[in-house]
Amino acid sequence: MNRKLSLFLFTFLFTFINIQGQEIKLPKGRIIDSIPATDSTASSFALYLPQDFTIEKQWPVLFVFDAKGRGRPTAQLFRQIAEEQSYIIASANVDVRQDSLQNNVKKVGTIINQVAGMLPLDKQQVYTVGLGAGGKVATALSLVYSNIAGVLAVEDAWLNTNLLNESNRFMYSAIACNSRNSQFTLQEIVGYLDERDHPTELNYYFCEEKVEWPAADVIYNSVSGFTLQAIRSGKRNNDLKLINELYQNEVAFAERLRRSRNYYAAFQKLKMIEDKYEDLSLEIALRDKLKTIRRNKAFKQQRREYRRTARREQEKREEYRYYLEDDVATANFENTGWWAQQFQELEQKKKKATGEEARMAARTLGFLDDLSKELYDDYVNAPVIARAKIFVSVLRTIFAKKDPEAYLNIIKIAGHDGDHETALLYLEDLLKTGFDDMEALYDIKGILDLKLSKPYNKIIKEYLGDAKYFEAEL
């Protein structure tokens, strides 16, 4: 009797997969980390099989791409989704920040093909999910694989509309931080695909300074869009119990927003739930909840603030774009002080204001960062005068104080033109940010005389404790 019980538990906890003639044991209900990819990139991935996994049926799969390549902890974040919504989770251990989008797509493509060869996947329910740079990879894969059923992009995405396969109406879902400029990119993609009859969904969350995954319940509710769409299209059974559970989870999330006094966000979420579940034979009773929130004075105030802020933000973005592009085109150094003042005022508002005012300031800072980077990339390698390249680099040091690229570029151009005073000024400004890559400071080409000079080495020694040519006599 005990022997039979042990054998049953062993069969339940593990599944055996035949890979290239070898039978591999994979545990169910546990994350298997660092499965090597069958290519020469040294890539790997984490895998999670639900506890009721069986090779007797085909399974939906979520291919997940964390920007930093944190396969195991990211798979853990999707564990409840795997169990309750019946997905296999394959989470890549690939840091997609370190390579081009094209190369990243090739790397993760190997993992996708490998998992497809290992496990009984439902080819009609293949989904990609990504955070930050991983969101760009997840979206780009929909242009490479014609059977991608859905994309969930968190914080960022990349879409080349010329490469869209019009015959594949995949679902596009996005999760945007409501205090980052990236939300406008996600909104634009959602709007574009919505107009072309793609199922779409857009959720928001309150985020911290660093780009990180939202809370598990936000992700859970977003993935439910894939599950519901599969039910609508007949790819999944019409499981009313599951539909009701997904519905109740989203309603509970909206209630938590209301209890935390985010009345306008709660109202918007409830309206979205009405649309999301209206055609699924489910009794939806949200009218009373919506009425209760609508009567709340705080809700009305938050709604006014949101609408007023949205108008002002749009006007400010248009104004900043016009002035910034004009100043870069004319290399107007006289206005650098004004831009620095704008940056400081937005920083103060971001720290001291509350609600939509603070979030608007944060988004506008992100807008200036992104726009100045776009102009920097356009000008710094273009055949324009050195003055224009230095100006656009100076702007980058205002809006992205800790990004070393622009400082190094100023040192290079100014040093090459013999303007050692400017080069030394930005060398010290760079080191004040905490930059400590001494090799990079001596790898700058075309400024040998400056690199050998006492002032250059003295500044480096002062901040880094050492310098290559500090004792050099010139």
C-alpha positions in Angstrom: 0.0 0.0 0.0 2.7 2.5 0.9 4.7 1.5 -2.2 1.6 2.3 -4.4 1.1 5.7 -2.6 4.8 6.6 -3.1 4.6 5.7 -6.8 1.5 7.9 -7.2 3.1 10.9 -5.5 6.2 10.5 -7.6 4.2 10.4 -10.8 2.2 13.5 -9.7 5.2 15.6 -8.8 7.2 14.9 -11.9 6.7 14.7 -15.6 9.1 13.1 -18.1 10.0 14.8 -21.3 11.9 13.2 -24.2 14.5 15.7 -25.6 16.7 14.5 -28.4 16.4 10.9 -27.4 16.9 11.6 -23.7 14.2 11.3 -21.1 14.4 14.4 -18.8 12.6 14.6 -15.4 10.8 18.0 -14.8 9.2 18.7 -11.5 5.6 20.2 -11.5 4.7 23.1 -9.2 8.4 24.1 -8.8 10.5 26.6 -10.7 13.3 24.9 -12.7 16.0 27.5 -13.2 18.9 27.8 -15.6 17.9 25.3 -18.3 20.5 25.9 -21.0 19.5 27.1 -24.4 20.5 24.8 -27.2 22.6 27.3 -29.0 26.0 29.0 -28.7 24.8 32.1 -26.8 25.1 30.6 -23.3 21.6 31.7 -22.7 19.2 29.9 -20.3 15.7 30.1 -19.0 13.6 29.3 -16.0 10.5 27.0 -16.4 7.4 26.5 -14.4 4.9 23.7 -15.0 1.5 23.9 -13.2 0.9 21.1 -10.6 -1.8 19.6 -12.9 0.4 19.6 -15.9 0.2 16.6 -18.2 1.7 15.7 -21.5 -1.7 14.4 -22.6 -3.0 17.8 -23.5 -1.7 21.0 -25.1 -0.9 24.0 -22.9 -1.0 27.8 -23.2 2.4 29.3 -22.6 3.7 32.7 -21.4 7.3 33.6 -22.6 8.5 36.2 -20.1 11.4 38.6 -20.6 12.6 40.6 -17.6 14.8 43.5 -18.7 17.6 42.3 -16.4 17.3 38.6 -17.2 16.0 37.6 -13.8 14.4 34.4 -14.9 13.6 32.7 -11.6 12.2 35.6 -9.6 10.2 36.7 -12.6 8.8 33.1 -13.0 7.8 33.2 -9.3 5.8 36.4 -10.0 3.7 34.5 -12.6 3.3 31.3 -10.5 -0.3 32.0 -9.4 -1.2 32.9 -12.9 0.2 29.5 -14.1 -1.8 27.6 -11.5 -5.1 29.4 -11.7 -5.2 30.3 -15.4 -3.4 27.2 -16.6 -0.2 28.5 -18.3 3.3 27.1 -18.7 5.8 29.9 -17.8 9.2 30.2 -19.6 11.2 33.1 -18.2 14.5 34.0 -20.0 17.7 34.6 -18.1 18.8 37.1 -20.8 19.7 40.7 -19.9 18.1 42.4 -22.9 19.6 45.8 -21.9 23.0 44.7 -23.1 22.4 44.1 -26.7 20.5 45.3 -29.8 16.8 44.5 -30.2 17.6 42.4 -33.3 20.2 40.3 -31.4 17.9 39.9 -28.4 15.1 38.6 -30.6 17.4 36.0 -32.1 18.5 34.9 -28.6 15.1 34.5 -27.1 13.8 33.0 -30.4 16.1 30.0 -29.7 14.5 29.6 -26.3 11.0 29.8 -27.8 11.8 27.1 -30.3 13.4 25.0 -27.7 10.4 25.1 -25.3 8.1 24.4 -28.3 10.2 21.3 -29.0 10.2 20.2 -25.3 6.6 20.6 -24.2 3.1 20.1 -25.7 2.3 23.7 -26.3 -1.0 25.0 -27.7 0.3 26.7 -30.8 -2.8 29.0 -30.8 -2.1 30.2 -27.3 1.5 31.5 -27.3 2.0 34.8 -25.5 4.9 37.0 -24.9 5.4 39.3 -21.9 8.2 41.8 -21.1 9.3 44.6 -18.8 11.1 47.7 -20.0 13.5 46.6 -22.7 11.9 43.2 -22.4 8.6 44.8 -23.4 10.3 45.8 -26.7 11.4 42.3 -27.2 8.0 40.9 -26.4 6.3 43.2 -28.9 8.9 42.7 -31.6 8.4 38.9 -31.4 4.8 39.4 -32.6 6.3 40.6 -35.9 8.5 37.6 -36.2 6.2 34.8 -35.2 2.9 34.7 -37.0 1.2 32.6 -34.3 1.7 34.9 -31.3 -1.7 35.2 -29.8 -1.0 38.1 -27.4 1.6 40.5 -26.1 1.8 42.1 -22.7 4.2 45.0 -22.6 5.0 46.6 -19.2 6.6 50.1 -19.2 7.9 50.0 -22.8 7.3 48.5 -26.3 8.5 48.7 -29.8 6.3 48.3 -32.9 7.3 48.7 -36.5 3.9 49.1 -38.2 5.4 48.3 -41.6 6.1 44.7 -40.4 2.6 44.0 -38.9 1.0 40.9 -40.2 -2.5 42.0 -41.0 -3.8 38.4 -40.9 -2.7 37.9 -37.2 -5.0 40.0 -35.0 -3.0 39.2 -31.8 -4.2 40.8 -28.5 -2.1 43.7 -27.3 -2.1 44.5 -23.6 0.0 47.1 -21.8 0.7 48.1 -18.2 1.8 51.7 -17.8 3.3 53.5 -14.9 1.1 56.6 -14.4 4.2 58.7 -13.6 6.4 57.9 -16.5 6.6 59.3 -20.0 6.6 55.8 -21.4 2.8 55.6 -20.9 2.3 57.7 -24.0 4.2 55.3 -26.1 2.0 52.4 -24.8 -1.1 54.5 -25.3 -0.2 55.3 -28.9 0.4 51.6 -29.7 -2.8 50.6 -28.1 -4.7 53.2 -30.1 -3.1 52.2 -33.3 -3.8 48.5 -32.9 -7.3 49.2 -31.6 -8.1 51.0 -34.8 -7.0 47.9 -36.8 -9.3 45.6 -34.9 -6.7 44.1 -32.6 -8.1 43.3 -29.1 -6.4 45.7 -26.7 -6.2 46.5 -23.0 -4.4 49.1 -21.1 -3.9 49.0 -17.3 -2.1 51.5 -15.1 -0.2 51.2 -11.8 1.6 53.4 -9.3 5.3 52.8 -9.6 8.6 53.6 -7.8 11.6 55.4 -9.2 13.1 52.2 -10.7 11.5 50.4 -13.6 10.1 47.2 -11.9 7.3 44.7 -12.4 4.0 45.9 -10.9 2.3 44.0 -8.1 1.3 40.4 -8.9 -2.5 41.3 -8.9 -1.9 43.9 -11.7 -0.2 41.3 -13.8 -2.8 38.7 -13.0 -5.6 40.9 -14.1 -3.8 41.8 -17.3 -3.0 38.2 -18.3 -6.7 37.4 -17.7 -7.4 39.4 -20.8 -5.5 36.7 -22.8 -7.5 34.0 -21.0 -10.8 35.6 -21.8 -9.9 36.3 -25.4 -9.0 32.6 -25.8 -12.5 31.7 -24.4 -14.2 34.1 -26.8 -12.4 32.7 -29.8 -13.0 29.1 -28.9 -9.4 28.3 -28.1 -10.4 27.5 -24.5 -13.5 25.9 -23.0 -16.2 28.4 -21.8 -15.4 27.9 -18.1 -17.9 30.1 -16.3 -16.4 29.3 -12.9 -13.0 30.6 -14.1 -14.5 33.6 -15.8 -16.3 34.5 -12.5 -13.1 34.1 -10.5 -11.2 36.4 -12.9 -14.1 38.9 -12.7 -14.2 38.9 -8.9 -10.4 39.4 -8.7 -10.6 42.5 -10.8 -13.6 43.9 -8.9 -11.7 43.3 -5.7 -8.7 45.2 -7.1 -11.0 48.1 -8.0 -12.3 48.0 -4.4 -8.8 48.2 -3.0 -8.2 51.3 -5.1 -11.4 52.9 -3.7 -10.4 52.0 -0.1 -7.1 53.7 -0.7 -8.9 56.8 -1.8 -7.9 56.5 -5.4 -11.5 57.1 -6.4 -11.0 58.2 -10.0 -8.7 55.2 -10.7 -11.2 52.9 -9.1 -14.0 54.4 -11.3 -12.0 54.0 -14.5 -11.1 50.4 -13.5 -14.7 49.5 -12.9 -15.7 50.9 -16.3 -13.0 48.8 -17.9 -14.3 45.7 -16.2 -17.8 46.3 -17.5 -16.4 46.4 -21.1 -14.1 43.5 -20.5 -16.7 41.0 -19.3 -19.9 42.2 -21.0 -20.1 39.4 -23.7 -19.2 36.4 -21.5 -22.6 35.3 -20.2 -21.7 36.7 -16.8 -24.0 38.8 -14.6 -22.3 42.1 -14.1 -23.5 44.2 -11.2 -21.3 47.3 -11.0 -23.9 50.0 -11.4 -24.3 50.7 -7.7 -20.5 50.7 -7.1 -20.1 53.2 -9.9 -22.9 55.4 -8.6 -21.4 55.4 -5.1 -18.0 56.5 -6.3 -19.5 59.1 -8.7 -21.4 60.8 -5.8 -18.2 61.1 -3.8 -16.8 64.7 -3.7 -13.2 63.4 -3.7 -13.9 61.6 -6.9 -15.2 64.7 -8.6 -12.1 66.6 -7.4 -9.7 63.9 -8.6 -11.5 63.8 -12.0 -11.2 67.6 -12.4 -7.6 67.5 -11.4 -6.9 64.7 -13.9 -8.6 66.5 -16.8 -7.0 69.9 -16.0 -3.6 68.3 -15.6 -3.9 66.4 -18.9 -4.7 69.6 -20.8 -1.8 71.5 -19.2 0.6 68.6 -19.8 -0.2 68.4 -23.5 0.3 72.1 -23.9 3.6 72.0 -22.0 4.9 69.1 -24.0 4.2 70.9 -27.3 5.8 74.0 -26.0 9.0 72.2 -24.8 9.3 70.3 -28.0 9.1 73.5 -30.1 11.7 75.4 -28.0 14.1 72.4 -27.6 14.2 71.6 -31.3 14.7 75.3 -32.2 17.5 75.7 -29.6 19.3 72.6 -30.8 19.0 73.7 -34.5 20.5 77.1 -33.7 22.9 75.8 -30.9 21.5 78.5 -28.6 23.9 78.3 -25.6 22.2 81.4 -24.1 19.2 79.2 -23.2 21.0 76.4 -21.4 20.4 78.3 -18.1 16.7 78.5 -18.8 16.5 74.7 -19.5 18.4 74.0 -16.3 15.9 76.2 -14.4 13.0 74.2 -16.0 14.5 71.0 -15.0 15.0 72.2 -11.4 11.4 73.4 -11.1 10.0 70.1 -12.4 12.2 68.2 -10.0 10.9 70.3 -7.1 7.3 69.8 -8.2 7.9 66.1 -8.5 9.2 65.9 -4.9 6.8 68.4 -3.2 3.6 68.3 -5.1 1.0 65.5 -4.7 -1.4 63.5 -6.9 -1.6 64.4 -10.6 0.6 67.4 -10.3 3.5 65.3 -9.0 2.9 62.6 -11.6 2.7 65.2 -14.4 6.1 66.7 -13.3 7.6 63.2 -13.4 6.2 62.4 -16.8 7.4 65.8 -18.2 10.9 65.1 -16.9 10.8 61.8 -18.7 9.6 63.5 -21.8 12.5 66.0 -21.8 14.9 63.1 -21.1 13.6 61.1 -24.1 13.4 64.1 -26.4 16.9 65.3 -25.6 18.2 61.7 -26.2 16.5 61.6 -29.5 18.0 64.9 -30.6 21.4 63.8 -29.2 21.4 60.7 -31.3 20.4 62.6 -34.4 23.1 65.3 -34.0 26.1 63.7 -32.4 26.9 61.4 -35.3 25.7 63.7 -38.0 27.9 66.0 -40.3 27.2 69.1 -38.3 29.5 71.7 -36.7 31.1 70.9 -33.4 29.2 73.7 -31.7 25.9 71.9 -32.4 27.2 68.6 -31.1 28.5 70.2 -27.9 25.2 72.1 -27.3 23.1 68.9 -27.7 25.5 67.1 -25.3 25.2 69.9 -22.8 21.4 69.5 -22.8 21.8 65.8 -22.1 23.9 66.6 -19.0 21.0 68.8 -17.8 18.2 66.2 -18.4 20.2 63.0 -17.7 22.8 64.1 -15.1 24.1 60.6 -14.5 24.4 59.4 -18.1 28.1 59.5 -18.9 27.8 59.4 -22.7 27.2 63.1 -23.2 29.9 64.2 -20.7 32.5 62.0 -22.5 31.4 63.4 -25.8 31.9 67.0 -24.6 35.3 66.2 -23.3 36.2 64.6 -26.7 35.0 67.4 -28.9 36.2 70.3 -26.7 39.6 68.6 -26.1 40.0 68.0 -29.8 39.2 71.6 -30.6 41.7 72.8 -28.0 39.1 74.1 -25.5 40.6 72.4 -22.5 38.8 74.6 -20.1 35.4 73.3 -21.2 36.7 69.7 -21.3 38.0 69.9 -17.8 34.8 71.5 -16.5 32.7 68.6 -17.8 35.3 66.0 -16.7 34.8 67.2 -13.1 31.0 67.4 -13.5 31.1 63.8 -14.7 33.2 62.6 -11.8 30.8 64.4 -9.4 28.0 62.1 -10.5 30.0 59.1 -9.1 31.4 58.0 -12.5 34.5 55.8 -11.7 35.5 54.2 -15.0 39.0 55.4 -15.3 39.7 53.4 -18.4 36.9 55.2 -20.2 38.5 58.6 -19.4 41.7 57.5 -21.0 40.2 55.7 -24.0 38.8 59.0 -25.4 40.4 59.3 -28.9 41.9 62.4 -30.4 42.8 64.2 -27.1 46.2 62.8 -26.2 47.7 66.1 -25.1 44.7 66.7 -22.8 45.0 63.2 -21.3 48.6 63.7 -20.6 48.1 67.1 -19.0 48.5 67.7 -15.3 45.1 69.4 -14.9 43.3 66.4 -16.4 45.1 63.9 -14.3 44.9 66.0 -11.1 41.1 66.1 -11.4 40.9 62.3 -11.9 43.2 61.7 -9.0 41.2 64.0 -6.8 38.0 62.0 -7.4 39.2 58.4 -8.0 42.3 58.4 -5.8 44.7 57.6 -8.7 45.5 58.7 -12.3 47.5 57.2 -15.1 49.8 60.1 -15.8 49.7 62.2 -12.7 53.5 62.3 -12.5 54.0 63.1 -16.2 56.1 66.2 -16.8 55.1 68.2 -19.8 
